[in-house]
Amino acid sequence: MYVQHAHPVTVARISPSGFYAASADTSGSVRIWDLAGGEQMLKTQVQALSGRVNDLVWDGESKRIIAVGEGRESYGRAFFFDSGSSVGEISGHSKPINAVAVRQQRPFKAVTASDDASVVFLNGVPYKYGKTITSHSRFVQDVAYAPSGAVFASAGSDGKLVLYDGTTGDVRGECLDGSQAHQGTVFALSFAPDSKHLVSCGADGQVKVWDAESRALVTSWDASGTESDKVAAQQVGVVWTAAQRIASVSLSGRLNVFAVDTAAPKLEAPTPLFGAGKGIASLVAADQQLVAGSYDGNLYEYPADGKAQVVVSPVAAKPGIVALGRGPGSALLLVSLDNALRRVEGGNYAPQSAATNGHVRSLFVAQSGEAFVATEQGLDMFADAAAAPKHLDVPALGGGEWTPTAVSATADGKLVALGGDDNRVRLYEHDASSQSLKLSGQLENGRSPITALAFSPDGALLAAGESTGKIFVYDVAQRQLKLHQWVFHLARINTIQWSPDGTHAASSSLDTHVYVWSVERPMKNVSFKNAHAGGVTGAVWADAQTIATAGADGLVRKFAFVPAQ
């Protein structure tokens, strides 16, 4: 993982040689990475533009890069990747450039697409202005060269898909399905590896395959599927791979993969893959797979092959998921933004839901299936997701002016820990038969509000994470502080989970980092820095050697864990 950009990354491309990768960000910086070797070192950094880089491309010799986007001085720059020295001038546009493509064979040519509704054709190298092509009437969103270099194509917000001669830039004609290529904006296009066909996608939710010679429509597919939100169903990216697969991605994050029959090109039934359209709020490991709950309202399953599948929800509103817990067997319990507790089993939601008594701060599900929900009003205890909760308000939990912020329980459910915004952790003896709690102790070493709690598998230790990034570990039997050295996080602790053998604990934080801590060697830790942009919302043990993480970026990642020496 490359983590040295100081600003959000916008585009990344691997060189044709396969030896290097180039990435760019919103500040205009381009970084070139050496892929040869295990360390994957940064080779060069070039300040290509004074603003956001929208696209970049390598030439066929893997020596030169063109970066385009926004800037005060220019909207594009061509340079040698190893020295950053100029190799021509990218000019001819009056507004930001959205995309760039290069003819990979000599004589090199380049084309750029801009918000000024024009395509600029450049001769190279060095690259210099050739001519302006005005075949579009609105923003030009994308350009692409065929691998053969014989033709290139442009896609625009006017619904047009236009083909050109690859060496002269002369217009060959439009791809037409009726009066235009798509109903609405054409966002992206890609050529087949043999250059005989190309694929386009657009705001109409369609993915279309065209004959590159005749410009006739070969076939099309409504990739919006069952998505009710037509804006979210817009197809904003598409690629035709060397493995004869077409992949399109929607604005919602849904990915469709199509198999292509090369003898008679047509789209077969797609394989839908999914990624969270918004940040992931919670992650659990269950039955050899990972399950993530997202703020987009979907529950995602990640089997061992990593191809995420969404659990279909009959809940019409699809409120965002804020907390997720594993119940007995294959059951999952979740809490949504509507403050309702729901049960999921066998890939389906149970018809019943139960309301909590306020804004949810934390959820813990015991092995018995009983759920403990910390709310701003107190603690709700659910025998199951279909039952009405037993609510205990703050006075009943020990009194005073405080708000519950985190909850956990031992594996047998007989001891419950409740953290508060008063920096304390309260311990309660729990009687499952009567759903009663009896205060049995307080842990008062905290220096800031408690944000995460976790008992070790044997119940002997309790880890308490705080809003300032500190983690204190307590001896439960003695009610005393045992470890205070887990202090390297820089912001709020979001989750803590113990390893199956109880020798280590993994923590996730708003600071974007994940740490794995050792009980026996508390000053030693294993870190996964910058695991997720915007913060890590979950870190779980997929197995004894693997840490799975989720974050505000909507991604799930896996890291190999090797104990610190």
C-alpha positions in Angstrom: 0.0 0.0 0.0 1.3 3.5 -1.0 0.6 6.0 1.7 2.8 9.0 1.1 0.4 11.4 -0.6 -0.6 14.3 1.6 -3.8 14.9 -0.4 -6.6 12.7 -1.7 -5.4 10.5 -4.7 -7.4 11.0 -7.9 -5.8 8.6 -10.4 -3.1 5.9 -10.7 -1.6 4.1 -13.7 0.9 1.3 -14.1 3.5 1.8 -16.9 3.4 -0.4 -20.0 6.6 -2.0 -18.9 5.1 -3.0 -15.5 8.1 -1.6 -13.6 6.6 1.6 -12.4 3.3 3.1 -11.2 2.3 6.8 -11.2 -0.3 8.3 -8.9 -1.6 11.8 -8.6 -3.6 13.8 -6.2 -5.8 16.9 -5.7 -2.7 19.2 -5.1 -1.3 18.5 -8.5 1.5 16.2 -7.3 2.5 13.1 -9.3 4.4 10.3 -7.5 6.2 7.5 -9.4 6.7 4.2 -7.6 9.2 1.5 -8.3 7.3 -1.8 -8.5 10.4 -4.0 -9.0 11.3 -5.5 -5.6 9.5 -6.0 -2.4 9.8 -2.5 -0.9 8.0 -0.6 -3.7 10.0 2.6 -3.1 9.1 6.1 -4.2 11.3 7.0 -7.1 10.3 10.5 -8.1 7.8 13.2 -7.1 6.8 15.9 -9.7 4.6 18.9 -9.1 2.8 18.5 -12.4 0.0 21.1 -11.9 -1.0 23.7 -9.4 -4.4 22.1 -8.9 -6.2 18.8 -9.1 -4.9 16.1 -11.5 -7.9 14.5 -13.3 -6.1 12.0 -15.4 -2.6 10.8 -16.4 -1.1 8.5 -19.0 2.2 6.8 -19.8 3.5 6.6 -23.3 4.3 3.3 -25.0 8.0 3.4 -24.0 7.3 3.9 -20.3 9.5 7.1 -20.4 7.1 10.0 -20.5 3.9 11.0 -18.6 1.1 13.4 -19.5 -0.9 14.7 -16.5 -4.0 16.8 -17.0 -6.5 18.5 -14.8 -6.8 22.0 -13.2 -4.2 24.6 -12.7 -3.5 28.4 -12.7 -0.7 28.3 -15.2 -1.8 25.3 -17.4 -4.3 22.4 -17.6 -1.7 19.8 -18.6 2.0 18.9 -18.5 4.2 16.4 -20.3 7.4 15.3 -18.6 10.0 12.5 -18.3 9.0 10.3 -15.4 12.5 10.0 -13.9 13.7 13.6 -14.0 10.5 15.6 -14.2 11.9 17.7 -17.1 9.4 18.9 -19.7 8.8 17.0 -22.9 6.5 19.4 -24.8 3.5 21.6 -24.1 -0.1 20.7 -23.4 -2.1 23.6 -24.7 -5.2 24.5 -26.7 -7.9 24.4 -23.9 -9.7 27.2 -22.2 -11.1 25.1 -19.3 -9.9 22.2 -17.1 -9.0 19.0 -18.9 -10.9 15.8 -17.9 -9.0 13.1 -19.7 -5.9 12.3 -21.8 -4.9 9.4 -24.1 -1.7 8.6 -26.0 -1.0 6.7 -29.2 1.3 4.0 -27.9 3.2 3.6 -31.2 5.5 6.0 -33.0 4.8 8.5 -34.3 3.3 9.4 -30.9 0.1 11.4 -30.7 -1.9 12.6 -27.7 -5.5 13.7 -27.3 -7.1 15.6 -24.5 -10.8 16.2 -23.5 -12.0 19.3 -21.7 -14.9 21.1 -20.2 -14.6 23.6 -23.0 -16.4 21.1 -25.2 -13.4 20.4 -27.4 -10.8 17.7 -28.1 -7.3 18.8 -28.7 -5.0 16.7 -31.0 -1.3 16.9 -30.2 1.8 15.7 -32.1 4.8 14.3 -30.4 7.4 13.9 -29.1 8.0 16.5 -27.9 4.2 17.1 -27.6 2.9 20.2 -29.3 -0.5 21.6 -30.3 -1.9 20.1 -33.5 -5.5 21.1 -33.8 -8.8 21.6 -32.0 -11.7 19.3 -32.8 -15.2 20.6 -32.0 -17.3 17.5 -32.5 -19.0 17.9 -29.2 -21.4 20.6 -28.0 -21.0 20.0 -24.2 -18.3 18.8 -21.8 -16.0 16.1 -23.2 -15.7 13.5 -20.4 -13.3 10.9 -21.8 -10.9 10.0 -24.6 -9.3 6.7 -25.4 -6.9 5.3 -28.1 -7.4 1.9 -29.5 -4.4 -0.4 -28.7 -3.6 -0.6 -32.4 -3.3 3.2 -32.6 -5.5 3.3 -35.7 -8.4 5.2 -34.1 -9.3 7.1 -30.9 -12.7 8.0 -29.5 -14.3 10.7 -27.3 -17.3 10.7 -25.1 -19.3 13.7 -24.0 -22.1 15.2 -21.9 -24.1 15.7 -25.2 -24.7 11.9 -25.4 -22.2 11.6 -28.3 -19.5 8.9 -28.9 -17.2 10.0 -31.7 -14.4 8.1 -33.5 -11.4 9.7 -35.2 -8.4 8.7 -37.3 -5.6 7.9 -34.9 -2.8 9.5 -36.9 -4.5 12.6 -38.3 -7.3 13.3 -35.8 -9.9 13.5 -38.6 -13.4 12.7 -37.6 -14.6 9.3 -38.8 -18.2 9.5 -37.5 -20.4 8.9 -34.5 -21.6 5.7 -32.9 -25.4 5.9 -33.0 -28.2 4.1 -31.2 -31.0 6.1 -32.6 -30.2 9.8 -32.6 -27.1 9.5 -30.4 -25.0 6.9 -28.5 -26.6 7.4 -25.0 -29.5 9.2 -23.5 -27.6 11.7 -21.5 -23.9 12.0 -20.6 -21.5 9.4 -21.8 -19.0 9.2 -18.9 -16.4 6.7 -20.0 -15.3 4.4 -22.8 -12.7 1.7 -23.4 -11.4 -0.3 -26.4 -11.3 -4.1 -26.7 -7.7 -5.5 -26.7 -8.1 -6.4 -30.4 -9.2 -2.8 -31.2 -12.2 -4.1 -33.1 -14.8 -3.1 -30.6 -15.3 -0.5 -27.9 -17.5 -0.2 -24.9 -19.2 2.9 -23.4 -21.3 3.7 -20.3 -23.4 6.6 -19.3 -25.9 8.4 -17.1 -28.7 6.3 -18.6 -27.4 3.3 -16.8 -26.5 1.6 -20.1 -23.3 -0.3 -21.0 -23.0 -0.6 -24.8 -20.6 -2.4 -27.1 -19.9 -0.9 -30.5 -18.2 -2.1 -33.7 -15.1 0.2 -34.1 -15.2 0.0 -37.9 -18.9 0.4 -38.7 -19.7 2.3 -35.4 -22.8 0.2 -35.2 -24.3 -1.0 -31.9 -23.5 -4.6 -31.2 -25.3 -5.1 -27.9 -26.2 -3.2 -24.8 -27.0 -4.0 -21.1 -29.0 -2.1 -18.5 -26.5 -2.1 -15.8 -28.6 -0.1 -13.4 -30.2 -3.4 -12.3 -32.7 -3.1 -9.5 -31.4 0.1 -8.1 -34.3 2.4 -7.5 -32.1 5.6 -7.3 -31.5 6.4 -10.9 -28.8 8.9 -10.1 -26.9 6.4 -8.0 -27.3 3.9 -10.9 -25.5 6.0 -13.4 -22.6 4.1 -14.9 -19.5 6.4 -14.4 -16.6 4.1 -15.4 -15.9 1.2 -17.7 -13.0 -0.9 -18.8 -12.5 -3.8 -21.2 -9.8 -6.1 -19.8 -7.3 -8.4 -21.5 -9.2 -11.3 -19.9 -12.2 -10.5 -22.1 -14.2 -9.0 -19.3 -16.0 -5.7 -19.2 -16.4 -4.0 -15.8 -18.6 -1.0 -15.2 -19.0 0.9 -11.9 -22.1 2.9 -10.9 -22.1 6.1 -8.9 -23.4 4.1 -5.9 -20.3 1.9 -6.0 -21.9 -1.1 -7.5 -19.5 -3.0 -9.9 -20.8 -5.2 -12.7 -18.6 -7.6 -14.5 -19.6 -9.0 -17.9 -18.1 -11.9 -19.8 -17.6 -11.2 -23.6 -18.1 -13.8 -26.3 -15.3 -12.8 -28.8 -16.7 -14.8 -31.6 -20.0 -13.0 -31.5 -19.6 -10.2 -29.1 -22.4 -10.0 -26.6 -22.8 -9.4 -22.9 -23.6 -12.5 -21.0 -25.3 -12.4 -17.6 -23.3 -10.1 -15.4 -21.6 -11.0 -12.1 -22.6 -8.2 -9.7 -19.9 -7.2 -7.3 -20.4 -4.5 -4.6 -18.5 -2.0 -2.7 -19.9 0.3 0.0 -21.2 3.5 -1.5 -20.5 5.2 1.8 -18.2 4.6 4.7 -18.3 1.3 6.6 -19.5 1.7 10.2 -18.9 -1.7 11.6 -17.1 -5.0 10.6 -17.4 -8.5 12.0 -15.9 -11.9 11.1 -18.5 -14.7 10.8 -18.5 -18.2 9.3 -15.2 -17.8 7.3 -16.3 -14.5 5.8 -16.3 -10.9 6.7 -19.5 -8.9 7.1 -19.6 -5.1 7.0 -22.4 -2.6 7.7 -22.3 0.6 5.7 -23.8 4.1 6.1 -25.4 3.5 2.7 -27.9 1.2 4.4 -26.4 -2.1 2.9 -25.0 -5.1 4.6 -22.0 -6.5 2.7 -20.7 -10.1 2.8 -17.1 -10.7 1.9 -16.4 -14.4 1.3 -12.9 -15.9 1.2 -12.6 -14.9 -2.5 -13.0 -11.2 -1.6 -15.9 -10.6 -4.0 -18.4 -8.7 -1.9 -22.1 -9.4 -2.1 -24.8 -7.3 -0.7 -27.5 -8.8 1.6 -30.8 -7.8 0.1 -32.8 -5.8 2.5 -36.6 -5.5 2.4 -36.4 -2.4 4.5 -37.8 0.3 2.2 -36.1 3.2 3.8 -32.7 1.4 4.0 -31.4 3.5 6.9 -27.7 3.6 7.3 -26.1 1.0 9.5 -24.2 2.3 12.5 -23.4 -0.9 14.5 -23.1 -4.6 13.8 -22.7 -7.6 16.1 -22.4 -11.4 15.6 -25.0 -13.5 17.3 -25.2 -17.3 17.8 -24.7 -19.5 14.7 -25.0 -17.4 11.5 -27.1 -14.7 13.0 -26.2 -11.0 12.9 -27.8 -8.1 14.8 -27.5 -4.6 13.6 -28.6 -1.1 14.6 -29.5 1.5 12.0 -29.8 5.3 11.9 -33.5 4.9 12.7 -32.4 3.5 16.1 -34.0 0.1 15.4 -32.4 -3.3 16.1 -32.7 -5.9 13.3 -31.8 -9.6 13.0 -30.2 -11.0 9.8 -29.9 -14.8 9.3 -29.3 -16.8 6.2 -28.8 -13.7 4.1 -32.3 -12.3 4.9 -33.7 -9.8 7.3 -36.1 -11.0 9.9 -39.5 -9.3 9.5 -39.5 -7.9 13.0 -37.4 -5.1 14.4 -37.2 -3.6 17.8 -36.8 0.1 18.7 -34.1 1.3 21.0 -34.7 4.0 23.6 -32.5 6.7 22.0 -29.5 7.5 19.9 -27.3 4.5 19.7 -23.6 4.8 20.8 -22.5 1.2 21.0 -23.7 -2.4 20.4 -22.5 -5.7 21.8 -24.0 -9.1 21.1 -23.4 -12.0 23.5 -22.9 -15.6 22.4 -26.4 -16.3 23.8 -27.9 -13.8 21.3 -28.7 -11.2 23.9 -27.9 -7.7 22.7 -26.7 -4.8 24.8 -27.2 -1.3 23.3 -25.7 1.8 24.9 -27.8 4.8 24.1 -27.6 8.4 25.2 -30.4 7.7 27.6 -29.0 4.5 29.2 -28.7 0.8 28.3 -31.2 -1.3 26.4 -31.1 -5.1 26.8 -32.7 -7.3 24.2 -33.3 -11.0 24.7 -33.6 -11.2 20.9 -34.3 -8.8 18.0 -38.0 -9.4 18.1 -38.5 -8.7 21.8 -39.1 -5.4 23.4 -36.0 -4.1 25.2 -35.5 -3.8 28.9 -34.4 -0.3 29.4 -32.2 0.9 32.3 -31.8 4.7 32.5 -28.6 6.4 33.8 -29.8 6.7 37.4 -30.5 3.0 37.5 -27.0 2.4 36.3 -25.2 4.1 39.1 -26.6 7.7 39.0 -24.8 10.9 38.4 -24.5 13.1 35.4 -23.0 10.9 32.7 -23.9 9.3 29.3 -23.1 5.8 28.3 -20.7 5.7 25.3 -19.5 2.1 25.0 -20.6 -1.4 26.1 -19.2 -4.9 26.2 -19.7 -8.2 28.0 -17.9 -11.4 28.9 -18.4 -14.5 26.7 -20.9 -15.9 29.1 -22.7 -12.6 29.5 -22.4 -12.6 33.3 -20.4 -9.4 33.5 -21.2 -6.3 31.6 -18.9 -3.2 31.2 -20.3 0.2 30.4 -18.1 3.1 29.5 -19.2 6.7 29.9 -18.4 10.3 28.9 -17.2 10.9 32.5 -14.1 8.8 31.8 -15.2 5.9 33.9 -15.9 2.2 33.2 -18.7 0.6 35.3 -18.9 -3.1 35.8 -22.2 -4.9 36.4 -23.2 -8.4 37.3 -25.8 -9.6 34.8 -28.7 -12.0 35.5 -30.0 -13.1 32.1 -33.1 -14.7 33.6 -34.4 -11.4 35.0 -32.4 -9.1 32.7 -31.1 -7.3 35.7 -27.8 -5.5 36.3 -26.1 -5.0 39.7 -23.2 -2.5 39.9 -20.1 -4.4 41.1 -17.3 -1.9 40.5 -15.9 1.2 38.8 -12.6 1.7 36.9 -11.5 5.3 37.2 -8.1 5.5 35.5 -9.6 7.1 32.3 -8.5 10.5 31.2 -11.1 11.1 28.5 -14.5 9.6 27.4 -14.5 5.9 26.9 -15.2 5.0 23.2 -14.4 1.3 23.0 -14.5 -1.7 25.4 -13.5 -5.4 24.9 -13.2 -8.3 27.3 -10.5 -10.9 26.6 -11.8 -14.3 25.5 -11.4 -15.7 29.0 -12.9 -12.6 30.7 -9.7 -12.0 32.7 -8.8 -8.7 31.0 -10.8 -5.6 29.9 -9.4 -3.2 27.4 -10.8 0.3 27.4 -10.2 2.8 24.6 -10.6 6.5 24.9 -11.4 9.5 22.8 -7.8 10.7 23.0 -6.3 7.5 21.6 -5.2 5.8 24.8 -6.0 2.2 25.7 -6.0 1.0 29.3 -6.1 -2.7 30.2 -7.6 -3.8 33.5 -7.4 -7.0 35.5 -11.1 -7.8 35.9 -10.8 -9.9 39.1 -8.7 -7.3 40.9 -10.5 -4.3 39.4 -7.0 -2.8 38.9 -5.0 -1.3 36.0 -2.7 -3.9 34.5 -1.3 -2.2 31.3 -1.0 1.5 30.4 1.5 1.3 27.6 -0.9 1.1 24.7 -0.8 4.8 23.9 0.4 5.3 20.3 -2.9 6.2 18.6 -3.4 9.9 18.0 -7.2 10.1 18.0 -10.4 8.4 19.2 -10.3 4.6 19.5 -13.2 3.2 17.5 -12.9 -0.6 18.2 -10.8 -3.1 20.1 -10.9 -6.8 19.5 -8.8 -9.5 21.2 -7.1 -12.3 19.3 -8.6 -15.8 19.7 -5.9 -16.8 22.2 -6.1 -13.5 24.1 -2.4 -12.7 23.7 -2.9 -9.7 21.5 -5.5 -7.0 20.8 -6.2 -5.1 17.6 -7.4 -1.5 17.8 -8.8 0.8 15.1 -8.9 4.6 15.3 -10.0 7.8 13.8 -6.3 8.5 13.2 -6.4 6.1 10.1 -4.1 3.6 11.8 -4.4 0.1 13.2 -2.3 -1.3 16.0 -1.9 -4.8 17.3 -0.8 -4.9 20.9 0.9 -7.6 23.0 -0.1 -8.5 26.5 3.2 -10.2 27.3 5.3 -7.4 25.7 3.2 -4.3 26.1 5.8 -1.9 24.6 5.9 -3.9 21.4 3.3 -3.5 18.7 2.6 -4.1 15.1 1.2 -1.1 13.2 -0.7 -0.8 9.9 -0.4 3.0 9.2 -2.9 4.9 7.0 -5.0 1.8 6.6 -8.1 3.8 5.6 -8.5 7.4 4.6 -10.9 9.3 6.9 -10.4 6.8 9.8 -10.6 3.1 10.6 -14.0 2.0 11.9 -13.2 -1.6 12.5 -10.4 -4.1 12.9 -11.2 -7.8 13.4 -9.3 -11.1 13.5 -10.2 -13.0 10.3 -8.0 -15.7 11.7 -5.0 -16.0 14.0 -2.6 -14.6 11.3 -4.9 -12.1 9.5 -6.3 -8.7 10.5 -9.3 -7.4 8.5 -10.0 -3.7 8.6 -12.8 -1.3 7.4 -13.0 2.4 7.2 -14.7 5.6 6.2 -13.4 5.1 2.7 -15.9 2.3 2.2 -13.1 -0.3 1.8 -12.3 -3.6 3.5 -8.7 -4.7 3.6 -6.7 -7.6 5.0 -3.3 -7.5 6.6 -1.0 -10.4 7.5 -0.1 -10.3 11.2 3.4 -11.3 12.3 4.0 -10.7 16.1 6.6 -8.1 16.9 10.1 -9.4 17.8 
